[in-house]
Amino acid sequence: MVAEGDLVVLFGRRELDWPGGTFRGFTVPAGKTTRDVAFVYRLHAGRIVERWAIRDDLAMLEQLGAQPTMSRGER
């Protein structure tokens, strides 16, 4: 976690149980996955007034078998 001025940034890895179904146009089978996430919060008067999230959805789709895994050279 990093904070400066009115911004706080949190980075981590999130683990989840995907129940199966459609995600962003892909049919995704059920399974467990982990993905990197980053959250940015903007504060005003001690309260969160904005929140942004960045997630590695491609890694999740690859881990669950909905998208073929690409080698680093293909990315």
N, C-alpha and C positions, 0 to 999 in steps of 0.2 A: 504494500500500500504506500502510495506517495501522495502528499498533500502540499499544495502551494497556492497561496492566494485563495480564490473561491472555488478551486478545483481539487477533487480527490480522485485518484486513479487506483483501481484495484485489479490485479491480474492473478489468475489462478487456473486450476484445472477442475472441471466439473464432471462428476460421474453420474450417469443416469441409466434407468431402465426404460427402454423405448418399448411401448406396448404393441407396436406394429401399426401400419397404416400409411397414409399419404403425407409426405413432407416436401414442400416446395416443388410439387409436380412429380416426385419420385414415389414409387411404391416401395416402402421400406419394411423389411421383416422385423419382427420383435427381437430384442436382444439388449445386452449391456454395452455401453460405450463410454468413452471419456473424450472430452474435447477442451481445448484451451479457450478461455474467455477473458475478456477485459471489460471493465465497467468504468465509466467516467461520470462523476457526479458534479454538478455545479450547485454551490450552496449560496443562499442569501438569508441573512439574519438568522443563521443557525439551522436553516431548513433546506432540504433538497428541493430545488426548483426545476432541475433538468437532469435526465439520466440517459446515457447512451450505452449500448452494449455492442460488443464485437465478439463473434463466435466463429469457431472453425467448423462450419457445417459440412464442408467437404470431407474432413477427417471422420466425422460422425457417419456420413453416408458410406464411406469406404469401409469403416469398421463393421457396419451392419450388413455389408454385402449388396447395397443398393446401387453402388457405383464402383466400377473396376478400380483397383488400386493402381495409381500411376507411379512410375519411378521418378526420382528427383529430376532427371533430365527431361522428362516430359512436361513438368510443371512450368 
